Amino acid sequence: MVMDMLPISRLNSLLLIDDLLVTILAMSSIPAVVIASQTNRHMHSLTQTKEIWLSLVTDLYHRNFIDLAPNERLADLTSNELVNLAKRVAQGPSTWNSDVCKPKILRQIILNHDYPVRPSNIFGPNRREKPASLILPRGEYLLLGRDNFECRNISKNEIIWRFEPEPQWMFHTVPALTAELIEDGHAVTIAFWISKYDVGTSFEQNIVRVIRLEFATKSITILQSKELPPTPSILAGEVRRLRINGDFVVAEKDDFGSHVLVIFKISTGSRSIVEIPATQL
């Protein structure tokens, strides 16, 4: 071996250079590491170091490109498994390139929900609302709701927070919700649409509410709660889309004869409502 024939001082210098290269590559981009691996055999071997790929894949995880199963940690994966995760982000799962399109269940977790289903959950006459559900990026938390919508820790099957309606709301539902992880995954901004039905006036009142939920303390802060113009229940349609992007929330709803678009800024509470007649769609 060439390494065995080198003087100790020379060998230590090479090891020091390798340590420095690993540190540099760990702070580089994935394309840069791939290019470096094609330089020679020694660099190819060096770029397989777990420290490099743990750093690169952790960066992808923090940017919400990778979801982990409950109780799965990146630090427990091998270098090859980390490389495969990076490949999956770029190429998609291996099943995409397979002739077999049937999905394969790798893990299954059954969550038991204990909130009661009461007659008051029936949302007005002749209406059916599907429960809204959303797995947050990284796969650690689940938002699930209809009337008493909640946030759950999937691995612990633990309720982090639950939305409780106001006592005067007889009929209400949460037909749409969306979320965005903030503070490196320690908290989440959640926007959700609340529809309540007034039996006395036969009108549907819609509210878009935005909250900040901190997972560790289970505390919430209401950032905004905006009421939209009421709609006659016979004209009320379905919520098509609800999105949150940084400081803005966009909501879309199809009512009979019109399409309603609502945009508002979380930090200031300012909003814009655009109603487009169905004849113009």
Backbone as CSV, one residue per row, in Angstrom:
resi,resn,N_x,N_y,N_z,CA_x,CA_y,CA_z,C_x,C_y,C_z
1,MET,0.841,-1.199,0.000,0.000,0.000,0.000,0.876,1.249,0.000
2,VAL,0.450,2.239,-0.840,1.203,3.491,-0.912,1.143,4.221,0.412
3,MET,-0.030,4.174,1.079,-0.186,4.891,2.350,0.778,4.350,3.399
4,ASP,1.050,3.017,3.346,1.945,2.414,4.332,3.392,2.840,4.102
5,MET,3.754,3.206,2.890,5.130,3.564,2.550,5.436,5.031,2.838
6,LEU,4.396,5.842,3.120,4.607,7.259,3.357,5.110,7.507,4.771
7,PRO,5.967,8.518,4.958,6.389,8.893,6.314,5.186,9.326,7.145
8,ILE,5.329,9.190,8.472,4.231,9.529,9.369,3.809,10.985,9.211
9,SER,4.786,11.897,9.083,4.456,13.316,8.953,3.656,13.584,7.683
10,ARG,4.081,12.905,6.577,3.368,13.062,5.308,1.963,12.483,5.390
11,LEU,1.836,11.341,6.047,0.540,10.690,6.200,-0.414,11.556,7.007
12,ASN,0.078,12.150,8.083,-0.756,13.044,8.905,-1.223,14.247,8.108
13,SER,-0.362,14.752,7.222,-0.731,15.907,6.397,-1.876,15.548,5.455
14,LEU,-1.788,14.323,4.872,-2.851,13.895,3.971,-4.173,13.712,4.698
15,LEU,-4.108,13.151,5.897,-5.328,12.965,6.686,-5.945,14.310,7.059
16,LEU,-5.081,15.279,7.361,-5.568,16.612,7.691,-6.257,17.241,6.485
17,ILE,-5.666,17.040,5.293,-6.278,17.566,4.074,-7.627,16.906,3.825
18,ASP,-7.714,15.598,4.047,-8.980,14.882,3.862,-10.057,15.408,4.806
19,ASP,-9.679,15.637,6.057,-10.644,16.182,7.020,-11.153,17.545,6.567
20,LEU,-10.248,18.350,6.038,-10.633,19.667,5.547,-11.555,19.558,4.333
21,LEU,-11.236,18.624,3.433,-12.071,18.421,2.246,-13.480,17.948,2.630
22,VAL,-13.565,17.061,3.606,-14.878,16.579,4.069,-15.708,17.735,4.619
23,THR,-15.052,18.594,5.388,-15.762,19.759,5.951,-16.251,20.688,4.842
24,ILE,-15.394,20.905,3.838,-15.770,21.782,2.725,-16.925,21.178,1.926
25,LEU,-16.820,19.887,1.624,-17.861,19.218,0.841,-19.190,19.161,1.592
26,ALA,-19.105,19.014,2.911,-20.334,18.980,3.714,-21.089,20.301,3.659
27,MET,-20.387,21.386,3.364,-21.018,22.701,3.258,-21.303,23.089,1.817
28,SER,-21.017,22.171,0.886,-21.238,22.448,-0.530,-22.632,21.996,-0.942
29,SER,-22.900,22.073,-2.240,-24.170,21.608,-2.785,-24.030,20.177,-3.284
30,ILE,-25.138,19.511,-3.501,-25.102,18.136,-3.992,-24.441,18.050,-5.367
31,PRO,-24.763,18.937,-6.332,-24.050,18.866,-7.626,-22.544,19.009,-7.480
32,ALA,-22.084,19.881,-6.562,-20.648,20.066,-6.362,-20.003,18.783,-5.836
33,VAL,-20.675,18.084,-4.946,-20.141,16.831,-4.405,-20.092,15.759,-5.487
34,VAL,-21.133,15.708,-6.319,-21.157,14.718,-7.409,-20.013,14.970,-8.382
35,ILE,-19.778,16.238,-8.720,-18.671,16.575,-9.632,-17.321,16.209,-8.996
36,ALA,-17.175,16.497,-7.701,-15.923,16.179,-7.009,-15.677,14.672,-6.987
37,SER,-16.740,13.880,-6.905,-16.587,12.417,-6.848,-16.064,11.841,-8.151
38,GLN,-16.177,12.606,-9.248,-15.726,12.129,-10.554,-14.269,12.502,-10.847
39,THR,-13.618,13.161,-9.893,-12.242,13.623,-10.109,-11.258,12.463,-10.165
40,ASN,-11.255,11.627,-9.141,-10.380,10.449,-9.098,-10.935,9.466,-8.069
41,ARG,-10.274,8.333,-7.927,-10.781,7.298,-7.025,-10.779,7.757,-5.577
42,HIS,-9.725,8.476,-5.205,-9.645,8.926,-3.814,-10.790,9.897,-3.484
43,MET,-11.072,10.841,-4.401,-12.163,11.793,-4.160,-13.514,11.080,-4.191
44,HIS,-13.617,10.077,-5.063,-14.874,9.316,-5.102,-15.128,8.627,-3.762
45,SER,-14.066,8.038,-3.213,-14.200,7.379,-1.909,-14.495,8.394,-0.809
46,LEU,-13.846,9.547,-0.907,-14.031,10.579,0.120,-15.460,11.125,0.117
47,THR,-16.053,11.267,-1.064,-17.401,11.836,-1.157,-18.487,10.871,-0.670
48,GLN,-18.113,9.643,-0.350,-19.083,8.692,0.214,-19.150,8.787,1.736
49,THR,-18.391,9.714,2.309,-18.364,9.867,3.767,-19.745,10.248,4.288
50,LYS,-20.171,9.596,5.347,-21.499,9.837,5.897,-21.666,11.285,6.350
51,GLU,-20.625,11.865,6.923,-20.698,13.239,7.419,-21.135,14.206,6.317
52,ILE,-20.642,13.971,5.096,-20.992,14.856,3.977,-22.472,14.741,3.651
53,TRP,-22.949,13.515,3.477,-24.331,13.316,3.052,-25.321,13.585,4.166
54,LEU,-24.913,13.396,5.402,-25.793,13.759,6.511,-26.043,15.261,6.509
55,SER,-24.996,16.039,6.246,-25.146,17.493,6.181,-26.021,17.908,5.004
56,LEU,-25.781,17.308,3.830,-26.535,17.667,2.629,-28.010,17.300,2.753
57,VAL,-28.290,16.099,3.247,-29.677,15.635,3.356,-30.405,16.360,4.488
58,THR,-29.683,16.693,5.556,-30.303,17.479,6.633,-30.767,18.827,6.116
59,ASP,-29.981,19.416,5.231,-30.381,20.680,4.613,-31.660,20.501,3.802
60,LEU,-31.769,19.408,3.052,-32.991,19.129,2.292,-34.178,18.926,3.226
61,TYR,-33.925,18.264,4.344,-34.994,18.017,5.320,-35.515,19.322,5.913
62,HIS,-34.602,20.223,6.265,-35.008,21.502,6.834,-35.730,22.380,5.813
63,ARG,-35.492,22.114,4.534,-36.195,22.857,3.486,-37.457,22.139,3.035
64,ASN,-37.848,21.089,3.796,-39.112,20.370,3.589,-39.173,19.594,2.275
65,PHE,-37.994,19.156,1.768,-37.983,18.312,0.590,-38.078,16.831,0.951
66,ILE,-37.886,16.506,2.231,-37.855,15.116,2.668,-38.793,14.928,3.850
67,ASP,-39.603,13.884,3.781,-40.457,13.485,4.898,-39.875,12.219,5.520
68,LEU,-39.832,12.199,6.829,-39.356,11.019,7.540,-40.524,10.329,8.226
69,ALA,-40.432,9.023,8.340,-41.434,8.278,9.097,-41.306,8.615,10.574
70,PRO,-42.386,8.496,11.338,-42.297,8.754,12.776,-41.181,7.946,13.419
71,ASN,-40.420,8.589,14.280,-39.310,7.997,15.031,-38.097,7.686,14.157
72,GLU,-38.114,8.083,12.887,-36.957,7.880,12.020,-36.039,9.095,12.100
73,ARG,-34.729,8.863,12.234,-33.760,9.956,12.344,-32.722,9.832,11.248
74,LEU,-32.352,10.954,10.674,-31.341,10.946,9.620,-30.010,10.415,10.126
75,ALA,-29.679,10.733,11.367,-28.388,10.311,11.926,-28.267,8.796,12.033
76,ASP,-29.390,8.079,12.033,-29.363,6.615,12.140,-29.189,5.931,10.784
77,LEU,-29.274,6.684,9.697,-29.170,6.102,8.365,-27.712,5.944,7.948
78,THR,-27.466,5.002,7.068,-26.120,4.799,6.536,-25.851,5.823,5.433
79,SER,-24.597,5.853,4.994,-24.232,6.776,3.930,-25.015,6.468,2.654
80,ASN,-25.151,5.194,2.313,-25.900,4.813,1.108,-27.373,5.191,1.215
81,GLU,-27.946,5.019,2.395,-29.358,5.381,2.583,-29.558,6.893,2.453
82,LEU,-28.596,7.675,2.935,-28.680,9.124,2.790,-28.573,9.525,1.325
83,VAL,-27.661,8.875,0.598,-27.515,9.156,-0.838,-28.809,8.815,-1.573
84,ASN,-29.436,7.704,-1.212,-30.692,7.311,-1.859,-31.814,8.308,-1.578
85,LEU,-31.811,8.887,-0.384,-32.804,9.930,-0.081,-32.601,11.136,-0.989
86,ALA,-31.351,11.519,-1.179,-31.054,12.650,-2.067,-31.467,12.330,-3.501
87,LYS,-31.218,11.101,-3.943,-31.622,10.694,-5.288,-33.140,10.724,-5.423
88,ARG,-33.833,10.350,-4.377,-35.298,10.313,-4.418,-35.874,11.712,-4.632
89,VAL,-35.222,12.711,-4.035,-35.692,14.089,-4.209,-35.578,14.499,-5.673
90,ALA,-34.485,14.101,-6.314,-34.246,14.513,-7.703,-34.994,13.649,-8.709
91,GLN,-35.093,12.344,-8.438,-35.626,11.416,-9.429,-37.015,10.901,-9.103
92,GLY,-37.461,11.098,-7.863,-38.730,10.514,-7.451,-38.517,9.107,-6.934
93,PRO,-39.554,8.502,-6.324,-39.404,7.136,-5.792,-39.134,6.141,-6.905
94,SER,-38.501,5.027,-6.532,-38.122,4.012,-7.518,-39.327,3.434,-8.235
95,THR,-40.508,3.445,-7.603,-41.716,2.890,-8.217,-42.129,3.672,-9.450
96,TRP,-41.664,4.937,-9.593,-42.002,5.718,-10.786,-41.394,5.087,-12.036
97,ASN,-40.260,4.407,-11.882,-39.578,3.811,-13.021,-39.898,2.328,-13.161
98,SER,-40.879,1.881,-12.430,-41.230,0.464,-12.444,-42.476,0.241,-13.288
99,ASP,-42.605,-0.975,-13.793,-43.815,-1.315,-14.543,-44.997,-1.551,-13.613
100,VAL,-44.713,-1.740,-12.345,-45.774,-1.975,-11.371,-46.163,-0.642,-10.743
101,CYS,-47.396,-0.217,-10.972,-47.863,1.081,-10.485,-48.578,0.976,-9.140
102,LYS,-48.783,-0.236,-8.678,-49.503,-0.407,-7.417,-48.666,0.106,-6.268
103,PRO,-49.228,0.977,-5.412,-48.435,1.513,-4.289,-48.094,0.432,-3.278
104,LYS,-46.977,0.621,-2.618,-46.515,-0.329,-1.618,-46.517,0.333,-0.255
105,ILE,-47.193,-0.263,0.697,-47.280,0.281,2.049,-46.055,-0.173,2.837
106,LEU,-45.210,0.781,3.234,-44.014,0.459,4.003,-44.292,0.473,5.496
107,ARG,-45.091,1.455,5.950,-45.453,1.557,7.362,-46.912,1.965,7.462
108,GLN,-47.563,1.528,8.509,-48.950,1.900,8.722,-49.153,2.286,10.182
109,ILE,-49.735,3.446,10.391,-50.022,3.929,11.744,-51.516,4.232,11.819
110,ILE,-52.197,3.649,12.762,-53.635,3.874,12.944,-53.827,4.844,14.089
111,LEU,-54.455,5.983,13.791,-54.714,7.007,14.789,-56.167,6.937,15.233
112,ASN,-56.367,6.934,16.524,-57.721,6.930,17.084,-58.110,8.339,17.486
113,HIS,-59.215,8.835,16.934,-59.679,10.169,17.325,-60.856,10.008,18.285
114,ASP,-60.884,10.845,19.297,-61.865,10.694,20.370,-62.858,11.841,20.462
115,TYR,-62.852,12.785,19.480,-63.814,13.864,19.630,-65.181,13.377,19.172
116,PRO,-66.237,13.787,19.888,-67.572,13.253,19.636,-68.179,13.801,18.353
117,VAL,-69.021,12.993,17.748,-69.795,13.433,16.591,-71.207,13.720,17.080
118,ARG,-71.553,14.989,17.127,-72.832,15.408,17.680,-73.791,15.805,16.564
119,PRO,-75.105,15.776,16.812,-76.061,16.212,15.790,-75.801,17.629,15.304
120,SER,-75.235,18.473,16.154,-74.990,19.856,15.775,-73.895,19.972,14.722
121,ASN,-73.209,18.844,14.453,-72.178,18.887,13.422,-72.766,18.882,12.017
122,ILE,-74.037,18.548,11.898,-74.685,18.529,10.585,-74.782,19.958,10.095
123,PHE,-74.140,20.226,8.981,-73.976,21.602,8.541,-75.134,22.021,7.633
124,GLY,-76.231,22.455,8.243,-77.345,22.991,7.462,-78.049,21.897,6.672
125,PRO,-79.082,22.256,5.932,-79.853,21.283,5.167,-79.142,20.855,3.886
126,ASN,-79.211,19.523,3.611,-78.716,18.974,2.353,-77.247,19.323,2.072
127,ARG,-76.401,19.328,3.097,-74.987,19.644,2.904,-74.125,18.513,3.450
128,ARG,-73.105,18.168,2.717,-72.133,17.176,3.174,-70.752,17.777,3.038
129,GLU,-70.005,17.767,4.128,-68.649,18.317,4.107,-67.664,17.196,4.421
130,LYS,-66.643,17.040,3.586,-65.595,16.061,3.854,-64.632,16.604,4.903
131,PRO,-64.178,15.767,5.837,-63.177,16.239,6.801,-61.906,16.684,6.086
132,ALA,-61.385,17.828,6.492,-60.133,18.315,5.918,-58.973,17.620,6.631
133,SER,-57.948,17.241,5.902,-56.789,16.595,6.513,-55.536,17.003,5.761
134,LEU,-54.445,17.091,6.493,-53.177,17.519,5.908,-52.026,17.019,6.766
135,ILE,-51.101,16.262,6.154,-49.866,15.874,6.839,-48.848,16.975,6.592
136,LEU,-48.301,17.527,7.660,-47.346,18.621,7.521,-46.035,18.110,6.945
137,PRO,-45.286,18.969,6.267,-43.960,18.563,5.766,-43.118,17.945,6.880
138,ARG,-42.296,16.969,6.523,-41.457,16.161,7.413,-42.227,15.001,8.029
139,GLY,-43.564,14.974,7.896,-44.343,13.816,8.305,-44.498,13.605,9.789
140,GLU,-44.282,14.620,10.601,-44.354,14.453,12.047,-45.740,14.781,12.604
141,TYR,-46.459,15.685,11.939,-47.725,16.162,12.486,-48.827,16.087,11.428
142,LEU,-50.050,15.905,11.921,-51.217,15.784,11.059,-52.267,16.784,11.495
143,LEU,-52.835,17.493,10.519,-53.990,18.348,10.767,-55.222,17.603,10.278
144,LEU,-56.203,17.460,11.129,-57.405,16.709,10.791,-58.606,17.438,11.350
145,GLY,-59.613,17.663,10.526,-60.738,18.385,11.087,-61.976,18.395,10.231
146,ARG,-63.026,18.681,10.904,-64.285,19.019,10.270,-64.926,20.104,11.103
147,ASP,-65.384,19.742,12.299,-65.931,20.772,13.191,-64.909,21.121,14.271
148,ASN,-64.403,20.130,14.990,-63.365,20.351,15.995,-62.019,19.935,15.398
149,PHE,-61.488,20.775,14.525,-60.249,20.415,13.835,-59.076,20.449,14.814
150,GLU,-58.087,19.591,14.576,-57.024,19.412,15.545,-55.687,19.148,14.870
151,CYS,-54.613,19.325,15.635,-53.253,19.010,15.200,-52.749,17.873,16.076
152,ARG,-52.234,16.823,15.436,-51.783,15.641,16.169,-50.314,15.336,15.885
153,ASN,-49.628,14.850,16.905,-48.318,14.251,16.734,-48.556,12.806,16.309
154,ILE,-48.100,12.449,15.094,-48.445,11.142,14.525,-47.829,9.998,15.316
155,SER,-46.530,10.077,15.620,-45.866,8.954,16.283,-46.392,8.721,17.690
156,LYS,-46.760,9.794,18.386,-47.253,9.671,19.759,-48.769,9.565,19.831
157,ASN,-49.445,9.748,18.684,-50.912,9.778,18.653,-51.440,10.727,19.732
158,GLU,-50.819,11.902,19.776,-51.126,12.887,20.815,-51.693,14.163,20.190
159,ILE,-52.745,14.682,20.784,-53.335,15.929,20.314,-52.496,17.096,20.822
160,ILE,-51.947,17.882,19.902,-51.161,19.053,20.261,-52.077,20.241,20.526
161,TRP,-53.073,20.365,19.687,-54.009,21.487,19.843,-55.303,21.154,19.112
162,ARG,-56.414,21.650,19.643,-57.717,21.426,19.022,-58.488,22.737,18.934
163,PHE,-59.048,22.989,17.780,-59.896,24.167,17.596,-61.275,23.889,18.191
164,GLU,-61.669,24.715,19.129,-62.981,24.599,19.742,-63.863,25.730,19.235
165,PRO,-65.044,25.412,18.701,-65.929,26.459,18.177,-66.506,27.320,19.289
166,GLU,-66.959,28.483,18.919,-67.604,29.361,19.884,-68.967,28.788,20.262
167,PRO,-69.409,28.968,21.521,-70.631,28.322,22.014,-71.877,28.641,21.182
168,GLN,-71.943,29.829,20.590,-73.146,30.220,19.868,-73.229,29.620,18.471
169,TRP,-72.178,28.932,18.039,-72.214,28.334,16.705,-72.919,26.981,16.773
170,MET,-74.110,26.902,16.225,-74.858,25.645,16.248,-74.383,24.708,15.143
171,PHE,-74.262,25.262,13.938,-73.823,24.460,12.804,-72.577,25.094,12.198
172,HIS,-71.516,24.355,12.149,-70.291,24.873,11.560,-69.451,23.708,11.047
173,THR,-68.493,24.039,10.199,-67.563,23.040,9.686,-66.264,23.730,9.302
174,VAL,-65.205,22.924,9.161,-63.908,23.419,8.696,-63.615,22.677,7.385
175,PRO,-64.083,23.207,6.247,-63.945,22.482,4.979,-62.566,22.554,4.353
176,ALA,-61.718,23.485,4.795,-60.393,23.611,4.164,-59.397,24.164,5.172
177,LEU,-58.167,23.702,5.063,-57.091,24.221,5.901,-55.771,24.052,5.173
178,THR,-54.800,24.838,5.572,-53.465,24.766,5.000,-52.470,25.190,6.067
179,ALA,-51.199,24.883,5.864,-50.202,25.177,6.899,-48.833,25.361,6.277
180,GLU,-47.970,26.056,7.018,-46.588,26.286,6.593,-45.693,26.218,7.825
181,LEU,-44.716,25.305,7.796,-43.776,25.188,8.911,-42.900,26.427,8.991
182,ILE,-42.632,26.883,10.210,-41.773,28.038,10.433,-40.795,27.712,11.561
183,GLU,-39.825,28.583,11.743,-38.847,28.453,12.830,-38.183,27.075,12.832
184,ASP,-37.738,26.654,11.637,-37.024,25.396,11.477,-37.834,24.201,11.996
185,GLY,-39.158,24.251,11.785,-40.011,23.128,12.148,-40.476,23.112,13.584
186,HIS,-40.148,24.115,14.373,-40.579,24.148,15.774,-41.971,24.745,15.940
187,ALA,-42.481,25.363,14.906,-43.804,25.970,14.959,-44.420,25.918,13.569
188,VAL,-45.696,26.228,13.488,-46.400,26.175,12.212,-47.425,27.302,12.157
189,THR,-47.558,27.885,10.977,-48.633,28.838,10.731,-49.762,28.085,10.039
190,ILE,-50.956,28.140,10.595,-52.107,27.399,10.071,-53.192,28.391,9.666
191,ALA,-53.697,28.240,8.464,-54.850,29.014,8.007,-55.997,28.043,7.768
192,PHE,-57.179,28.357,8.268,-58.306,27.464,8.049,-59.586,28.261,7.824
193,TRP,-60.443,27.663,7.064,-61.716,28.259,6.655,-62.824,27.707,7.544
194,ILE,-63.572,28.571,8.164,-64.696,28.168,9.012,-65.988,28.619,8.333
195,SER,-66.903,27.704,8.136,-68.226,28.042,7.608,-69.259,27.728,8.682
196,LYS,-70.088,28.711,9.019,-71.144,28.494,10.005,-72.478,28.870,9.382
197,TYR,-73.496,28.124,9.748,-74.816,28.258,9.162,-75.771,28.848,10.186
198,ASP,-76.398,29.941,9.814,-77.373,30.609,10.678,-78.774,30.121,10.316
199,VAL,-79.370,29.331,11.203,-80.683,28.761,10.932,-81.739,29.847,10.804
200,GLY,-81.621,30.892,11.616,-82.638,31.948,11.613,-82.699,32.735,10.325
201,THR,-81.531,33.014,9.727,-81.490,33.844,8.524,-81.220,33.048,7.252
202,SER,-80.893,31.754,7.402,-80.556,30.901,6.260,-79.380,31.448,5.458
203,PHE,-78.427,32.045,6.165,-77.218,32.545,5.528,-76.014,31.750,6.031
204,GLU,-75.014,31.647,5.175,-73.749,31.029,5.547,-72.728,32.127,5.803
205,GLN,-72.126,32.092,6.993,-71.085,33.053,7.350,-69.727,32.357,7.268
206,ASN,-68.780,32.979,6.567,-67.461,32.377,6.376,-66.390,33.200,7.077
207,ILE,-65.458,32.506,7.711,-64.361,33.139,8.437,-63.060,32.461,8.019
208,VAL,-62.042,33.264,7.730,-60.689,32.741,7.500,-59.841,33.138,8.712
209,ARG,-59.316,32.149,9.392,-58.543,32.395,10.615,-57.123,31.879,10.431
210,VAL,-56.163,32.637,10.933,-54.752,32.264,10.835,-54.167,32.250,12.244
211,ILE,-53.507,31.154,12.594,-52.910,31.037,13.923,-51.461,30.587,13.796
212,ARG,-50.712,30.814,14.866,-49.347,30.288,15.002,-49.358,29.290,16.141
213,LEU,-48.915,28.059,15.884,-48.901,26.997,16.880,-47.468,26.568,17.141
214,GLU,-47.063,26.613,18.403,-45.726,26.154,18.792,-45.850,24.739,19.347
215,PHE,-45.126,23.793,18.745,-45.290,22.388,19.088,-44.844,22.074,20.509
216,ALA,-43.711,22.606,20.938,-43.152,22.246,22.251,-44.064,22.682,23.392
217,THR,-44.560,23.901,23.329,-45.386,24.439,24.411,-46.880,24.243,24.178
218,LYS,-47.245,23.825,22.966,-48.659,23.643,22.591,-49.451,24.937,22.720
219,SER,-48.784,26.050,22.561,-49.447,27.351,22.685,-49.766,27.908,21.303
220,ILE,-50.857,28.670,21.230,-51.258,29.253,19.957,-51.379,30.764,20.093
221,THR,-51.211,31.436,18.971,-51.425,32.875,18.855,-52.293,33.107,17.633
222,ILE,-53.426,33.778,17.820,-54.282,34.103,16.683,-53.684,35.307,15.965
223,LEU,-53.249,35.087,14.732,-52.631,36.155,13.952,-53.681,37.005,13.242
224,GLN,-54.691,36.367,12.696,-55.775,37.072,12.022,-57.038,36.226,12.076
225,SER,-58.186,36.888,12.074,-59.478,36.213,11.965,-60.401,37.156,11.205
226,LYS,-60.661,36.826,9.938,-61.396,37.730,9.064,-62.732,37.118,8.645
227,GLU,-63.800,37.894,8.850,-65.118,37.470,8.386,-65.328,37.943,6.959
228,LEU,-65.913,37.069,6.149,-66.232,37.401,4.773,-67.716,37.720,4.653
229,PRO,-68.131,38.404,3.594,-69.562,38.719,3.434,-70.404,37.454,3.459
230,PRO,-71.544,37.463,4.163,-72.402,36.272,4.236,-72.996,35.911,2.882
231,THR,-73.289,34.634,2.719,-73.843,34.126,1.469,-75.144,33.388,1.769
232,PRO,-76.221,33.622,0.997,-77.440,32.820,1.186,-77.116,31.337,1.069
233,SER,-77.634,30.549,1.977,-77.245,29.143,2.039,-77.564,28.394,0.750
234,ILE,-78.609,28.801,0.022,-78.966,28.087,-1.205,-77.969,28.375,-2.332
235,LEU,-77.154,29.445,-2.171,-76.162,29.797,-3.180,-74.754,29.388,-2.771
236,ALA,-74.587,28.973,-1.514,-73.253,28.668,-0.998,-72.685,27.420,-1.665
237,GLY,-71.437,27.521,-2.077,-70.775,26.388,-2.728,-69.617,25.866,-1.910
238,GLU,-68.668,25.243,-2.585,-67.543,24.612,-1.910,-66.299,25.483,-1.953
239,VAL,-65.463,25.327,-0.928,-64.164,25.991,-0.899,-63.234,25.215,-1.820
240,ARG,-62.745,25.894,-2.855,-61.899,25.227,-3.835,-60.452,25.125,-3.381
241,ARG,-59.965,26.189,-2.766,-58.528,26.218,-2.458,-58.261,27.180,-1.318
242,LEU,-57.309,26.810,-0.488,-56.826,27.686,0.589,-55.318,27.493,0.652
243,ARG,-54.581,28.576,0.475,-53.121,28.495,0.450,-52.521,29.571,1.324
244,ILE,-51.356,29.251,1.899,-50.615,30.229,2.686,-49.197,30.286,2.129
245,ASN,-48.713,31.495,1.945,-47.363,31.683,1.403,-46.721,32.863,2.118
246,GLY,-45.937,32.548,3.145,-45.290,33.612,3.912,-46.300,34.489,4.616
247,ASP,-46.400,35.732,4.184,-47.262,36.708,4.846,-48.637,36.825,4.183
248,PHE,-48.928,35.954,3.219,-50.182,36.075,2.482,-50.991,34.779,2.532
249,VAL,-52.326,34.940,2.555,-53.249,33.817,2.478,-54.175,34.056,1.296
250,VAL,-54.357,33.027,0.477,-55.249,33.099,-0.681,-56.334,32.044,-0.508
251,ALA,-57.586,32.476,-0.624,-58.725,31.568,-0.484,-59.629,31.706,-1.701
252,GLU,-60.115,30.567,-2.182,-61.019,30.557,-3.327,-62.257,29.733,-2.992
253,LYS,-63.426,30.244,-3.428,-64.682,29.559,-3.128,-65.622,29.701,-4.315
254,ASP,-66.246,28.599,-4.668,-67.229,28.598,-5.754,-68.628,28.643,-5.165
255,ASP,-69.318,29.767,-5.318,-70.727,29.869,-4.966,-71.548,29.721,-6.241
256,PHE,-72.829,29.497,-6.073,-73.701,29.345,-7.243,-73.733,30.659,-8.017
257,GLY,-73.212,30.613,-9.232,-73.246,31.806,-10.080,-72.037,32.698,-9.977
258,SER,-71.081,32.391,-9.099,-69.900,33.253,-8.977,-68.733,32.496,-8.369
259,HIS,-67.538,33.054,-8.602,-66.303,32.526,-8.029,-65.675,33.637,-7.186
260,VAL,-65.429,33.354,-5.913,-64.934,34.359,-4.976,-63.462,34.085,-4.673
261,LEU,-62.634,35.126,-4.810,-61.208,35.051,-4.517,-60.884,36.062,-3.422
262,VAL,-60.267,35.578,-2.336,-59.924,36.445,-1.207,-58.416,36.378,-0.984
263,ILE,-57.769,37.534,-0.924,-56.335,37.626,-0.635,-56.150,38.579,0.530
264,PHE,-55.469,38.139,1.568,-55.188,39.087,2.653,-53.794,38.871,3.231
265,LYS,-53.282,39.973,3.783,-51.938,39.988,4.340,-52.018,39.752,5.838
266,ILE,-51.270,38.773,6.320,-51.367,38.382,7.729,-50.879,39.492,8.653
267,SER,-49.762,40.109,8.335,-49.143,41.082,9.247,-49.984,42.334,9.430
268,THR,-50.714,42.735,8.397,-51.495,43.982,8.484,-52.995,43.746,8.586
269,GLY,-53.463,42.573,8.170,-54.892,42.301,8.190,-55.632,42.861,6.993
270,SER,-54.935,43.531,6.094,-55.593,44.085,4.909,-56.027,42.950,3.992
271,ARG,-57.136,43.168,3.278,-57.662,42.108,2.430,-58.249,42.677,1.155
272,SER,-58.334,41.821,0.139,-58.982,42.158,-1.123,-59.902,41.007,-1.488
273,ILE,-61.122,41.333,-1.902,-62.111,40.320,-2.302,-62.506,40.578,-3.745
274,VAL,-62.344,39.551,-4.563,-62.730,39.631,-5.980,-63.812,38.609,-6.236
275,GLU,-64.941,39.065,-6.768,-66.037,38.163,-7.100,-66.212,38.145,-8.604
276,ILE,-66.058,36.979,-9.212,-66.135,36.829,-10.661,-67.414,36.098,-11.016
277,PRO,-68.294,36.707,-11.793,-69.521,36.013,-12.216,-69.193,34.751,-13.003
278,ALA,-70.035,33.741,-12.831,-69.775,32.465,-13.493,-69.775,32.605,-15.010
279,THR,-70.491,33.587,-15.542,-70.549,33.777,-16.991,-69.217,34.202,-17.567
280,GLN,-68.297,34.728,-16.692,-67.007,35.187,-17.160,-65.906,34.169,-16.960
281,LEU,-66.239,33.049,-16.352,-65.232,32.020,-16.088,-65.048,31.123,-17.314
